[in-house]
Amino acid sequence: MTDPSHHPASGGPSPPTEARPPVVELEGLEVRFGRLKALRGVSARLTGRAIGLLGPNGAGKTTLLHTLLGFYRPSAGAARVLGHDVTRSSHAVRALLGYMPEREAFVAGMSGVRFVRLMAELSGLPAEQALERAHEALHYVGLGEARYRPMESYSFGMKQLAKLAQAIVHGPRLLLLDEPTAGLDPPARERMLRLIKEIRDTGEVRLILSSHLLRDVEECCDEVLVLKTGEIAAFTDLAEERRTNRRFLELETQGGNGSFPEAVRALGCELAMTTPTRIKAVLPEGLGIDAFYRLADEHGVQLRRLAFRQDSLEDIFLEAMGGVPAPGASNGEGRGTDGGL
C-alpha cells in the first residue's frame, strides 16, 4: 500500500494544502431537542489535519458529530463540511465522511469481512469493489487473520479496530472518530493511536477526534475545540502553540526587599504575580534559569521553589472549564521539572 491513492483511508490524490477548503465551518450553529439547546450558536472555522473535540459529558461533542453527519437538523445557523452545506447537500457530505461511532452497532452472525463489506456497499461502492476494499481495510487495521470469524467472538479491542475498518473502507475525505480509545488497555490504545496518526499523515484524510482523553488529543491533533454546555469554551491551534514554544518558570520566593520581581521583568520576562511570593514568568528566547539564581543572590532572595514547564492542553482545558479537573489528564506527567528548592 505504498501508493496513497490505494490507501484504505484514501479517497484519491489530495489537492495541495494551500488549495484545501476549511474542514468544517460552523456559523451560529444551534441544535435543539425540545426546549433543550444541545448546541448554542457555535461558530468556528476548522482547518487542521486532525481536529480534537474536548469537553465533559453533555458538552455537545457527539451532537456536533451527528449534526455533521446529518442525523440532526440545525435549528438555526449553518454547518459546512469541506465546502458542502450539511442540510442542503446531505448526500454529498455523507459521501465524504467516514464515521467510527462510540457505541457498537454490529449485525449479529456476521463475520468481520461481511460486515465491513456491507458498510462499504451502504457507502456507495459496487459489491465487488466493496469486498476488495473490505479485505484491504481489515488487513490494514490488523484483523486480516480474523476477518472470517463472527464478530461476536471478537475482543473489545478487535471490535474497535473493526469499527475503524468500516469507517475507512470507502475512502472518506473526513474521518469522524467518537471516543476511539475509550476502554482500551494500554497496548490496544497505542495501536489505535498509531493507526490514527498513520491515516492522518497520509495527507489524504482529515480527522475529527472526539475524546475525553487529553493525552490522545494532544498526541494526534493540531487544532482543538473545547465545548462546554453546547458552547465553545476554547479554541487553540496546537501546531502554533508548539511553534511558539513558550516557556514558563514558576517561582516561589522568600525574603528580599521586594525588588526581585522588577529585576525579573528587566530580564525581558512577562510576569504574573499570583501572590507576593509566587511569580509566573514567561521566558524570552535564549534566557536560561541561571539568570534567576544570580538575581536571587543579588537581591537577597531565597528561591523556595523553581519549576520549569511549558503550557499544555491540560492548562487550556482547565482554564476553559473554570478549573474543573480534566478527565484523562496526565496529572503533571511531562509538564516540566520541579527544582524542589
N, C-alpha and C positions, 0 to 999 in steps of 0.2 A: 504494500500500500504506500509506495513512495510517491505516487502521483496524487497531488492534492485533489484533483478532480474526481478521484475514485476513493477518497477517504470516506468512511462510513458516515461521518457527520457533515460531509461537504455537499453543498448544492451546486458545485461547479466553481470555475475561476471567479475570484472576487475582484471588484474594482480597486484601484489604488486608494490608500487610506484617505487622501485629501478629497476624493470624489464621493466617499460614502456619506449617505444622509445620516442624521441622528438615528440611533437605535429606537428610541421611544421619545415622543413628545406628548406631554400632558398639559392641557390648558384648562384650568379651573375645573378639573375632573371631580364630579360628585356622584356617589353611588348610594342610593337609599334602599333600605329594606323596611317598608312601612315608615314608621317615624324615626327609625334608627339611621343615622348617617354613618355608613361604614367608611366612606372617603369624603373628605370635606374640602372641596376647592383646591385640589392638588395640582400644582403647576411645576413642571420640571422639563429640562431638555437633557437627555442622557445620551452620551456619545461614546462611552468606553467600550473596550473589547469585552470586559467582564464587569457587570454591574451588580453590586451587592445590595440586597434589601434586608434591613435590620429593623428590629422592633419587638416589643413584648407581645404576648398573645393578645389578639384583639386589636392590634395596631393597624391592620388593613393590608398586610403583605399579601396574603392569599387572595383577598378580594381584588387587589390590583392585578395580580396574575390572571385571575378568572375574567376580569374585565378586558384585558388584552386579548384573551382567548375568545371573547365573545359570549361567554356564559352569562354575564350580567350586562345589561344595557345601561350606559351612563344616564343618570337622572339630570345631569347638567354638565356643561363643558364638553371637552373632546379629548380623545386619545388617538395617537397615530403610531403605527409600527412600521419602521423602515419606509416612511412616507405615505402609508395607506391608513385611511381612517378606519377604526375598528368597527364602526357602526355601518358606514356606507359601503365599505369594501371588505366585509367579513370573510368571504370566501378567499380572497387574495391574501388576507392576513393569515388565515389558518394554514394556507399552503406554505407560508414562510416559517411557521412555528413548529418546534418540537417541544413536547411537554412531558416532564417527569413529575407526576403528582406525589404528594406526601403519602397518601394512603394507597393501599393495594387495590387493584381493580382487575384481577386476573379472571380468566374464564376456566371454570372447573373442568378437569380432564384434559386440558390442552398441554402439549409439550411446549417447550420454550420456543422452538422454531416455528410451530404453528401459530402461536400467539403473536410473535413479532411479525410474521408474515401477514397475519390478519390486520395488525396495526398499520403495516405498510400499504396494504390494499385500501384500507379506510382513508389513508392519506393521499390516495390517488394513483399509486403505482399499479401497472398491469400485473397480473398474477405471477407470470414467470419472473419478471424483474423483482417483484416483491419477495419471492422465495430466495432469489440470489442475494438480494440485499439483506435479508433476514439472517442467512448463514454468515455473511460478511460481518454484520453488526455484532452477532453473538460471539464470533471468533475474536473480534476487536476488544470486547469487554472482558474476555477470558472465560466465556461459557461455551466454547466450541465443543468440548467433550461432553457437556451436559445438555446439549441443545435438544436431544430427543427424549429426555426424561420428562415425566409430568411435572408441572410446576409446583404441585403440592409437595413434592419431595425436596424442593429447593430449601436451603437455609435462608435466613433473613437476608444475609449479605448477598447471596446469589439472586434473590428476588429484587434487591435494589439494583443490581447490575442488569437484570432483565428489563427493569423499568427504564434504565438509561439506554439500553439497546433499542427498545421500541421508540424512544424519543428521537434517536438519531437516524433511524433506518431509512427514512425518506429523504435525507439530505437537507435539513432545515437551514434557514439563514439565521434564525434566532432560537436559542435553546432556553426554555424556562425550567429551572430546577428548583423544586419546592422541598426543602429540608433533605437533600440527597444523602447526608451522612448521619442523620438522626438515628440513634440506636445501634450504630455500627461499632464493633470492637476496634481497637487501635489499628491492627493490620488492615482490616477491611476499610476503615476510614482513609488510611493513607493510600490504599489502592484506588478508591473512588476519587480522591483529590488529584491523584496523578493522572487519571483519565480525563478529569475535567480540565486540568491545565494543558494536557496534550491537545484536546479539542480546541481550547482557546488559542493555543499557539499555532494552530494551522493557519490562522488568519482568515478562514473561510466562514466561521460561525461566531456570532456574538452570543454572549451568555447573560442571563439574569439569574442570580443565585440568591434565593430567599433562605435565610438560615437564622437560628438562634445563636449559632456559634461564631463569636467574633474572630477566633483564630482562623476558621475556614475562610471567612470573607476576606480577612486581611491577607491571607496567603494567595487567594485566587483572583481577587478583584482589583480593578484600578479606579473605579468610581463606587461610592457608597451613598445610598439614600436611606436615611433613618426615619421611620414612621412612628407616630405616637398618636393614638386615638384618632386615626384617619387623616392626620395632617403631617406635613413634612416638618420634622423636628431638627433635621440637619442634613446637609449635603456636603460631601467632601470629595475632592479629586485626590485619591491616594497617590497616584503617579506623580502629581505635582508636589504633594507633601513630601514624598520621598526625594524628589529632585531638590527641593529647597533644603531638606536635611537639617532642619532647625535643631539645635542642641540646647539643652537646659541644664542649669545647675540649681539644685535646691539646697539652700544653706540654712543652718541653724547656728546662731552666734551667741556668745556671752561676753559681757564686758565691753570695754572701749567707751569712747565719749560720744557715740552717735554719728561719727563722721564716716564710718565704714561704708554704708550704702551709697553715699555720694561718690566715694572713691571707686566703688564697683561700677557705678554709672559712667564715670570718667574713662573706664576701660573700653567704652563703646557698647556696653550691655544695655538691653532693655530690661527694666526692673519692675517687679511687683512685690510689695511688702504685704504678706498675709498677717503678720504680727510684727511688733518692733524688733523681734529677734529672728524672724523667719523671712527669708528672701528667696524669690524665684527669679533667676537671671537667664535671659536668652543670650547665648554667646555669639559674638560675631565670628566670622570665618578666621581661623588661624589662632584664636586665643585658647591657650591651654589652662589647666587648673592650677599650674604652678603660680600663676599670677595672683590667684586668690590667697594662697598661703603667704606670699610676700606681703600682700596688702594687709592681711590679718596681723602679721608680725609688726608692720609699720604702725598700725593703728591700735595695737594692744588688745586685739580681739581674739578670743578663743573660738575656733570652729568646732562646735559640738557635733555637727553632722554635715556631711557633704555628699550629695547623691547626684551622679551624672546620669542623664536619661535623654530620651527622645520622645516627642509626642506620639501617642499611639491611638489606634482606633478605639481602644477602651476609654481613653480620655474624651474623645469626641462623643462616644455613646453616653458616657456618664453625664457630660455637660448637657447633651440633648434631652436626657431623661430626668434632669434635675437632681442628679446624684443617686438614682436608683441603681443598685449593683447590676452589672451586665451578665446575663446568662452566658456560660461558656467562656467567660473572661479568663485571662491567663494567670490571674492572681499575682501579678507582678513579674511573671516569667518573661525574660527578655526585655525588661524595661530599664535596664541600666544597672550600675553597681553602686552600692552604698558604702561609703568610706567608713562608716561606723565610728566617726570621730567624736 
